[in-house]
C-alpha cells in the first residue's frame, strides 16, 4: 500500500521546475514583446508623472502576451521610487461588475475601509477623496475588460470621475481579446473615452519555438526533450493562431505524460498526445470565460446537440447540424428562464461569428432547398462538457451576483 505513495516522492526524470512551463509564469525577459512593452510605457508616462494621460486599450488574440506584458510593466514601475501614480490590476473574470471592480480598487489601496462593506456610492466617494487628497493619478488595469457585465456603467463612472476630481485623475488600461468589444458600449460611454490603442500580433512558429526553448531551459532537465518534439509543438501552436499559452500547455502536458510513463525523453509521440488534451482544455477554459450572452448561446447549442435537431435529415450519422433560427429560439428561451433580456438577432449573429472565430463551433451556409438559404451550426466539442462548464459557471456567478447586489 505504501508503494504508490513512495512513488510520489521519487525525483522526476523530466522536471526541474514545473511552474516554469505554466502560461502564468513570468520570466525575467519577455521574448518578442519589447516593442509592445515600450508602447505601454510611453502611453502611461504622463500618468506615471502624475499628469492626466490618455486611456490605453490593448487588443490581441489569446496567448499573444498582452497580460504578461502589462504585468511586466506594472512590476517594473513598482520598483521606481519617483512614480506619482498608484496602480490597481483587476482580473475582470473575477471582478466582473462595476461594484466589484471599485471594491477591488478600494481593497488594494484602502483595505481597512474595504472591510466595512459600504455600498457603491460610498465606495465611489471615498475613492474620489483618496485620489484628491494628494492629487495622485490612479491607473486602473482592467484585464479582460469585456467580461464586465455592466461595462457601460463602469466606463462611464471611471471616465466621468475625472470631471469630479479637482486634482489628480484616473487612467484606464483595458485589455481585451476582442478588438470589437467597444461596439457594445453605449454612445455616452464611448464619448467619454480618450484612448490610445495597441494591438498585439500572434506569435509565429519561430517565436513560439524560442519561447518554449526559454521555458525548457528553466523548467526541464537537460536534453530530455527532442528537438523534433519542440519543432512539432511550435508548428501546431502556430497553426492554432500563434497562441503561446497553447504552446506552453502542449509542452507542459507532454512533459507530464513522459513523467507519468517514467520515460527519460519527450518525443513527438508525447507532443501529439498532449496537443489533443491541451486543445480541449483551452476550449473548455475559454467557454467558462465567455461573456454572459455568448455563454448562453453556446449553452443552447450544446442542449440542442444533445437533444437532436428538430430536422432529422440534418442529424444523420454522428454529425448534428442545427439551424441558426432554432438555436436563437433556444437561446431566447434560456435567457427568459433566467430573467435575462435576450439580445437582438443582430447581436446573436455577432455572437455566432465570435464563437466560430474562437473555434468553438463550425458554421455552414446551406444550399437552396433546406427551408431557404440559412446558416447551419455544429458544435466543435463535447456537448456534455460544454453544458457542464456553462452550468457550473452560471450557478456560481448567480450566487455571487446576488451577494454583490445585496451590498449595492
Secondary structure per residue as TSV (DSSP state, phi and psi in degrees):
chain	resnum	aa	ss	phi	psi
A	1	X	-	360.0	-30.6
A	2	X	H	-76.2	-19.7
A	3	X	H	-60.0	-45.8
A	4	X	H	-60.0	-35.1
A	5	X	H	-74.9	-32.7
A	6	X	H	-64.2	-35.5
A	7	X	H	-62.7	-30.9
A	8	X	H	-63.7	-27.9
A	9	X	T	-92.1	-4.1
A	10	X	S	-68.2	144.3
A	11	X	-	-67.5	136.7
A	12	X	-	-71.7	140.6
A	13	X	S	-85.7	-5.7
A	14	X	S	-113.6	-50.7
A	15	X	B	-90.8	146.4
A	16	X	S	-110.7	-44.6
A	17	X	-	-146.8	100.3
A	18	X	G	-59.8	-36.8
A	19	X	G	-60.5	-28.5
A	20	X	G	-65.8	-17.5
A	21	X	G	-94.6	-2.6
A	22	X	S	-76.0	143.1
A	23	X	T	-62.0	-20.6
A	24	X	T	-88.2	-8.1
A	25	X	-	-70.4	136.6
A	26	X	-	-106.8	103.7
A	27	X	-	-70.0	165.4
A	28	X	S	-64.5	-29.7
A	29	X	S	-132.8	128.4
A	30	X	-	-88.5	115.6
A	31	X	T	-70.6	139.9
A	32	X	T	64.6	21.6
A	33	X	-	-129.4	18.2
A	34	X	H	-60.8	-42.1
A	35	X	H	-63.4	-45.2
A	36	X	H	-67.3	-39.5
A	37	X	H	-63.2	-41.8
A	38	X	H	-61.7	-38.0
A	39	X	H	-66.4	-39.2
A	40	X	H	-63.8	-46.1
A	41	X	H	-61.7	-44.1
A	42	X	H	-61.3	-42.2
A	43	X	H	-66.7	-32.4
A	44	X	H	-93.4	-6.8
A	45	X	H	-54.2	-46.8
A	46	X	H	-57.5	-43.4
A	47	X	H	-64.8	-40.0
A	48	X	H	-66.5	-23.3
A	49	X	T	-87.7	-0.8
A	50	X	T	93.0	11.7
A	51	X	S	-102.6	158.9
A	52	X	-	-76.1	116.5
A	53	X	-	-107.3	-177.7
A	54	X	-	-80.4	151.7
A	55	X	E	-71.3	155.8
A	56	X	E	-126.3	129.4
A	57	X	E	-118.4	126.5
A	58	X	E	-113.8	127.2
A	59	X	E	-121.5	159.8
A	60	X	-	158.8	152.7
A	61	X	-	-65.4	164.9
A	62	X	T	-56.4	137.8
A	63	X	T	80.3	21.7
A	64	X	S	-102.9	6.9
A	65	X	S	90.5	14.5
A	66	X	H	-61.7	-56.8
A	67	X	H	-63.6	-43.4
A	68	X	H	-60.5	-41.1
A	69	X	H	-66.3	-43.0
A	70	X	H	-64.6	-44.2
A	71	X	H	-65.2	-35.9
A	72	X	H	-61.1	-45.7
A	73	X	H	-62.2	-44.4
A	74	X	H	-58.9	-46.6
A	75	X	H	-61.2	-40.7
A	76	X	H	-69.9	-38.4
A	77	X	H	-64.7	-38.4
A	78	X	H	-64.8	-18.0
A	79	X	T	-80.2	-15.2
A	80	X	-	-87.0	131.7
A	81	X	S	-87.0	-16.3
A	82	X	S	-96.6	3.2
A	83	X	-	-67.7	134.3
A	84	X	-	-105.8	34.0
A	85	X	E	-136.4	153.0
A	86	X	E	-110.2	146.0
A	87	X	E	-123.8	136.6
A	88	X	E	-122.4	124.3
A	89	X	E	-99.0	125.9
A	90	X	E	-123.7	119.6
A	91	X	E	-84.0	107.2
A	92	X	T	-76.9	-4.6
A	93	X	T	-66.3	-35.6
A	94	X	T	-92.8	-50.2
A	95	X	S	-96.8	82.6
A	96	X	-	-108.1	31.5
A	97	X	S	-148.6	164.1
A	98	X	H	-57.8	-43.9
A	99	X	H	-62.3	-43.9
A	100	X	H	-68.6	-37.4
A	101	X	H	-64.0	-48.6
A	102	X	H	-63.9	-37.1
A	103	X	H	-64.5	-38.7
A	104	X	H	-64.1	-41.5
A	105	X	H	-62.8	-45.8
A	106	X	H	-61.1	-41.6
A	107	X	H	-63.2	-35.8
A	108	X	H	-64.6	-39.4
A	109	X	H	-114.7	-22.9
A	110	X	-	-133.9	64.4
A	111	X	H	-59.6	-34.7
A	112	X	H	-66.8	-38.3
A	113	X	H	-68.0	-37.9
A	114	X	H	-62.8	-29.9
A	115	X	T	-72.0	-10.5
A	116	X	T	-85.5	-8.0
A	117	X	-	70.1	41.6
A	118	X	-	-73.6	162.5
A	119	X	-	-82.2	179.4
A	120	X	H	-59.5	-47.5
A	121	X	H	-63.1	-44.0
A	122	X	H	-62.7	-42.6
A	123	X	H	-63.3	-43.5
A	124	X	H	-61.8	-46.5
A	125	X	H	-65.1	-38.6
A	126	X	H	-66.7	-37.6
A	127	X	H	-64.7	-43.8
A	128	X	H	-62.4	-42.8
A	129	X	H	-63.9	-38.2
A	130	X	H	-65.6	-40.6
A	131	X	H	-66.8	-41.6
A	132	X	H	-72.8	-28.2
A	133	X	T	-59.1	-29.8
A	134	X	T	-134.9	17.6
A	135	X	T	66.5	32.0
A	136	X	-	-77.7	162.4
A	137	X	E	-107.0	130.4
A	138	X	E	-103.2	122.5
A	139	X	E	-100.2	118.2
A	140	X	E	-106.7	112.5
A	141	X	E	-94.4	115.4
A	142	X	E	-107.3	94.7
A	143	X	E	-81.7	131.7
A	144	X	T	57.7	52.1
A	145	X	G	-56.8	-29.3
A	146	X	G	-69.6	-7.1
A	147	X	G	-81.6	-11.3
A	148	X	-	-72.4	125.0
A	149	X	T	-69.4	-41.6
A	150	X	T	-107.4	56.6
A	151	X	H	-60.9	-38.5
A	152	X	H	-55.1	-47.6
A	153	X	H	-64.6	-40.2
A	154	X	H	-65.7	-49.3
A	155	X	H	-59.5	-45.2
A	156	X	H	-63.0	-41.9
A	157	X	H	-63.3	-47.3
A	158	X	H	-70.1	-38.9
A	159	X	H	-75.6	-39.0
A	160	X	H	-70.8	-20.6
A	161	X	H	-58.4	-31.0
A	162	X	H	-64.8	-23.5
A	163	X	H	-78.4	-28.8
A	164	X	H	-83.9	-24.9
A	165	X	-	-84.4	127.0
A	166	X	S	-79.6	-34.1
A	167	X	S	-141.5	144.2
A	168	X	-	90.2	-164.9
A	169	X	E	175.9	179.6
A	170	X	E	-126.5	131.3
A	171	X	E	-116.8	132.4
A	172	X	E	-100.9	133.0
A	173	X	E	-116.5	109.3
A	174	X	E	-101.5	133.9
A	175	X	E	-121.1	128.1
A	176	X	E	-146.7	148.1
A	177	X	S	-78.5	-13.3
A	178	X	-	-118.9	116.9
A	179	X	T	-70.3	-17.0
A	180	X	T	-93.6	4.4
A	181	X	G	-63.2	-27.9
A	182	X	G	-67.5	-17.1
A	183	X	G	-63.0	-22.9
A	184	X	G	-86.5	-6.1
A	185	X	S	-78.1	148.0
A	186	X	-	-68.8	146.5
A	187	X	H	-54.0	-32.5
A	188	X	H	-66.6	-34.0
A	189	X	H	-73.7	-43.2
A	190	X	H	-60.9	-35.9
A	191	X	H	-68.8	-20.4
A	192	X	H	-90.7	-10.4
A	193	X	-	-81.7	137.8
A	194	X	-	-134.5	87.6
A	195	X	E	-123.6	155.9
A	196	X	E	-103.7	143.5
A	197	X	E	-116.0	143.0
A	198	X	E	-137.1	126.6
A	199	X	E	-110.7	128.9
A	200	X	-	-93.4	123.1
A	201	X	-	-79.3	157.3
A	202	X	-	-65.5	157.6
A	203	X	-	-80.0	147.5
A	204	X	-	-92.1	177.9
A	205	X	H	-60.6	-43.2
A	206	X	H	-64.9	-38.7
A	207	X	H	-67.4	-42.3
A	208	X	H	-62.6	-38.9
A	209	X	H	-61.7	-43.8
A	210	X	H	-65.7	-38.9
A	211	X	H	-62.8	-43.6
A	212	X	H	-67.6	-37.8
A	213	X	H	-62.9	-37.3
A	214	X	H	-62.0	-43.7
A	215	X	H	-72.6	-35.2
A	216	X	H	-59.0	-43.7
A	217	X	H	-62.4	-30.3
A	218	X	H	-89.4	-30.8
A	219	X	H	-111.0	-19.2
A	220	X	B	-117.7	157.5
A	221	X	-	-70.1	158.1
A	222	X	T	-63.4	136.7
A	223	X	T	61.9	28.3
A	224	X	-	-93.8	-11.0
A	225	X	B	-120.5	132.3
A	226	X	-	-70.8	144.3
A	227	X	H	-61.4	-35.7
A	228	X	H	-62.5	-34.5
A	229	X	H	-68.6	-41.4
A	230	X	H	-64.6	-43.3
A	231	X	H	-59.8	-41.3
A	232	X	H	-65.8	-44.3
A	233	X	H	-60.4	-40.5
A	234	X	H	-65.8	-42.0
A	235	X	H	-65.2	-43.3
A	236	X	H	-62.2	-43.9
A	237	X	H	-68.8	-38.1
A	238	X	H	-64.4	-36.8
A	239	X	H	-65.0	-30.7
A	240	X	T	-91.7	47.4
A	241	X	T	71.7	23.4
A	242	X	S	66.7	41.8
A	243	X	-	-92.7	109.0
A	244	X	H	-67.4	-33.1
A	245	X	H	-62.4	-41.7
A	246	X	H	-64.4	-42.0
A	247	X	H	-60.3	-42.5
A	248	X	H	-71.1	-32.8
A	249	X	H	-66.8	-40.6
A	250	X	H	-61.2	-47.7
A	251	X	H	-60.3	-46.9
A	252	X	H	-64.1	-44.3
A	253	X	H	-67.9	-38.8
A	254	X	H	-62.3	-39.2
A	255	X	H	-65.9	-40.0
A	256	X	H	-64.9	-41.4
A	257	X	H	-61.0	-45.3
A	258	X	H	-62.9	-40.3
A	259	X	H	-66.1	-42.9
A	260	X	H	-63.5	-34.7
A	261	X	T	-85.6	1.0
A	262	X	T	58.1	39.9
A	263	X	-	-88.5	162.3
A	264	X	S	-104.2	-3.4
A	265	X	-	-139.9	151.2
A	266	X	B	-106.3	119.5
A	267	X	-	-114.2	179.9
A	268	X	H	-62.5	-27.4
A	269	X	H	-61.7	-44.9
A	270	X	H	-68.4	-35.6
A	271	X	H	-65.8	-42.7
A	272	X	H	-62.1	-42.4
A	273	X	H	-65.6	-41.4
A	274	X	H	-67.6	-35.4
A	275	X	H	-63.2	-33.9
A	276	X	H	-67.5	-47.4
A	277	X	H	-71.5	-33.6
A	278	X	H	-66.1	-40.1
A	279	X	H	-61.6	-44.7
A	280	X	H	-66.6	-42.1
A	281	X	H	-59.8	-45.1
A	282	X	H	-66.9	-37.9
A	283	X	H	-61.7	-47.0
A	284	X	H	-70.6	-32.5
A	285	X	H	-65.4	-39.9
A	286	X	H	-63.4	-43.0
A	287	X	H	-58.5	-42.1
A	288	X	H	-66.1	-17.7
A	289	X	T	-111.0	8.4
A	290	X	S	-64.8	151.3
A	291	X	-	-57.1	155.3
A	292	X	H	-51.0	-50.6
A	293	X	H	-75.9	-29.2
A	294	X	H	-64.9	-36.7
A	295	X	H	-63.9	-40.3
A	296	X	H	-69.5	-34.2
A	297	X	H	-66.4	-46.1
A	298	X	H	-71.3	-26.6
A	299	X	H	-64.7	-42.7
A	300	X	H	-61.9	-41.4
A	301	X	H	-63.5	-42.2
A	302	X	H	-63.9	-44.6
A	303	X	H	-62.8	-45.6
A	304	X	H	-66.1	-35.2
A	305	X	H	-63.5	-40.7
A	306	X	H	-70.2	-36.1
A	307	X	H	-81.9	-27.3
A	308	X	-	95.3	141.8
A	309	X	-	-64.3	153.6
A	310	X	S	-67.8	-17.1
A	311	X	S	-105.9	97.2
A	312	X	G	-59.0	-31.9
A	313	X	G	-70.0	-9.5
A	314	X	G	-95.4	0.7
A	315	X	S	-120.8	29.9
A	316	X	-	-73.2	145.4
A	317	X	T	68.4	-138.6
A	318	X	T	-100.2	-9.1
A	319	X	-	-86.8	138.5
A	320	X	-	-122.4	117.3
A	321	X	-	-109.7	140.5
A	322	X	E	-121.2	144.9
A	323	X	E	-74.0	140.1
A	324	X	H	-57.6	-37.9
A	325	X	H	-63.8	-41.4
A	326	X	H	-71.2	-30.9
A	327	X	H	-65.7	-42.7
A	328	X	H	-62.6	-42.2
A	329	X	H	-61.0	-40.9
A	330	X	H	-67.4	-43.6
A	331	X	H	-58.5	-45.2
A	332	X	H	-63.0	-41.0
A	333	X	H	-64.3	-41.9
A	334	X	H	-64.3	-44.2
A	335	X	H	-59.0	-46.6
A	336	X	H	-62.2	-38.1
A	337	X	H	-66.2	-23.6
A	338	X	T	-98.9	11.7
A	339	X	T	60.1	37.6
A	340	X	-	-117.5	140.0
A	341	X	-	-75.4	119.6
A	342	X	-	-62.8	143.9
A	343	X	-	-74.9	162.2
A	344	X	-	-67.0	165.8
A	345	X	H	-62.8	-28.4
A	346	X	H	-64.5	-46.7
A	347	X	H	-67.3	-35.9
A	348	X	H	-59.6	-44.2
A	349	X	H	-61.9	-36.3
A	350	X	H	-67.5	-38.9
A	351	X	H	-63.2	-41.5
A	352	X	H	-61.4	-42.7
A	353	X	H	-62.8	-42.5
A	354	X	H	-64.9	-41.8
A	355	X	H	-64.3	-36.6
A	356	X	H	-70.4	-40.8
A	357	X	H	-61.0	-31.8
A	358	X	T	-86.9	2.5
A	359	X	T	78.4	14.6
A	360	X	S	-87.0	-23.4
A	361	X	E	-138.3	164.3
A	362	X	E	-121.4	142.2
A	363	X	E	-125.7	152.7
A	364	X	E	-139.3	142.2
A	365	X	E	-85.2	124.1
A	366	X	-	-73.0	154.0
A	367	X	-	-79.1	175.8
A	368	X	T	-66.5	146.7
A	369	X	T	108.1	-15.4
A	370	X	S	-104.3	85.8
A	371	X	S	49.6	40.7
A	372	X	S	81.2	-170.0
A	373	X	S	-86.0	118.5
A	374	X	-	-144.9	172.8
A	375	X	E	-98.9	134.0
A	376	X	E	-105.0	142.1
A	377	X	E	-124.7	137.2
A	378	X	E	-135.4	133.1
A	379	X	E	-72.8	139.0
A	380	X	S	-90.2	-12.4
A	381	X	S	-132.9	176.4
A	382	X	-	-56.6	121.1
A	383	X	H	-64.3	-33.8
A	384	X	H	-63.3	-42.2
A	385	X	H	-71.6	-38.3
A	386	X	H	-61.4	-46.0
A	387	X	H	-58.8	-47.8
A	388	X	H	-63.8	-40.1
A	389	X	H	-63.4	-44.6
A	390	X	H	-67.6	-45.3
A	391	X	H	-61.6	-41.8
A	392	X	H	-60.1	-43.8
A	393	X	H	-69.0	-42.6
A	394	X	H	-63.0	-43.4
A	395	X	H	-66.4	-41.2
A	396	X	H	-66.4	-41.6
A	397	X	H	-66.9	-39.9
A	398	X	H	-63.0	-41.8
A	399	X	H	-64.2	-45.3
A	400	X	H	-67.8	-36.4
A	401	X	H	-63.3	-40.2
A	402	X	H	-61.3	-40.9
A	403	X	H	-67.0	-41.2
A	404	X	H	-67.1	-41.3
A	405	X	H	-65.1	-33.3
A	406	X	H	-63.7	-33.8
A	407	X	H	-77.5	-33.7
A	408	X	-	-67.4	360.0
